[in-house]
């Protein structure tokens, strides 16, 4: 089956798992959870070039990557080919970032509408007699 633009054959990813491991109350709590998780692993390399707020390659091979975006920590595991976990982790980070932006925008809109309603009530309510 044809792969990319250069006509290369696509390579199937074997042993693929993507899981959301934790959703924390806050971004900071998620960062602390990821820090605790990576600190107990035998071999850890921080990845700066794949997106997300924080990302770590776990283990001796490049097959397991933990990524944090906002309050969410996901783990990508891919057996082969080499580099598959990194490509998939980057894709997961992009999707989580899109979701995080949408959730934050919806929350900001909700808060703005709430403030607008509250301001409208204050202006239209007549003063109360003692």
ChimeraX attribute file (.defattr): number of C-alpha atoms within 10 A of each C-alpha:
attribute: neighborCount
match mode: 1-to-1
recipient: residues
	/A:1	7
	/A:2	10
	/A:3	10
	/A:4	8
	/A:5	6
	/A:6	7
	/A:7	9
	/A:8	10
	/A:9	10
	/A:10	10
	/A:11	12
	/A:12	10
	/A:13	15
	/A:14	12
	/A:15	11
	/A:16	16
	/A:17	13
	/A:18	17
	/A:19	11
	/A:20	13
	/A:21	13
	/A:22	15
	/A:23	17
	/A:24	16
	/A:25	11
	/A:26	12
	/A:27	17
	/A:28	12
	/A:29	15
	/A:30	21
	/A:31	20
	/A:32	13
	/A:33	18
	/A:34	22
	/A:35	13
	/A:36	11
	/A:37	12
	/A:38	20
	/A:39	11
	/A:40	9
	/A:41	10
	/A:42	9
	/A:43	13
	/A:44	16
	/A:45	14
	/A:46	13
	/A:47	16
	/A:48	11
	/A:49	9
	/A:50	19
	/A:51	18
	/A:52	23
	/A:53	17
	/A:54	20
	/A:55	27
	/A:56	24
	/A:57	23
	/A:58	21
	/A:59	15
	/A:60	11
	/A:61	11
	/A:62	20
	/A:63	21
	/A:64	23
	/A:65	25
	/A:66	27
	/A:67	27
	/A:68	27
	/A:69	25
	/A:70	23
	/A:71	19
	/A:72	23
	/A:73	26
	/A:74	21
	/A:75	22
	/A:76	23
	/A:77	22
	/A:78	23
	/A:79	17
	/A:80	16
	/A:81	14
	/A:82	13
	/A:83	15
	/A:84	22
	/A:85	26
	/A:86	24
	/A:87	14
	/A:88	20
	/A:89	28
	/A:90	20
	/A:91	15
	/A:92	22
	/A:93	23
	/A:94	16
	/A:95	13
	/A:96	21
	/A:97	19
	/A:98	12
	/A:99	14
	/A:100	16
	/A:101	12
	/A:102	12
	/A:103	12
	/A:104	11
	/A:105	12
	/A:106	12
	/A:107	12
	/A:108	12
	/A:109	12
	/A:110	12
	/A:111	12
	/A:112	12
	/A:113	12
	/A:114	12
	/A:115	12
	/A:116	12
	/A:117	11
	/A:118	11
	/A:119	11
	/A:120	11
	/A:121	11
	/A:122	11
	/A:123	9
	/A:124	8
	/A:125	8
	/A:126	8
	/A:127	8
	/A:128	5
	/A:129	4
	/A:130	3
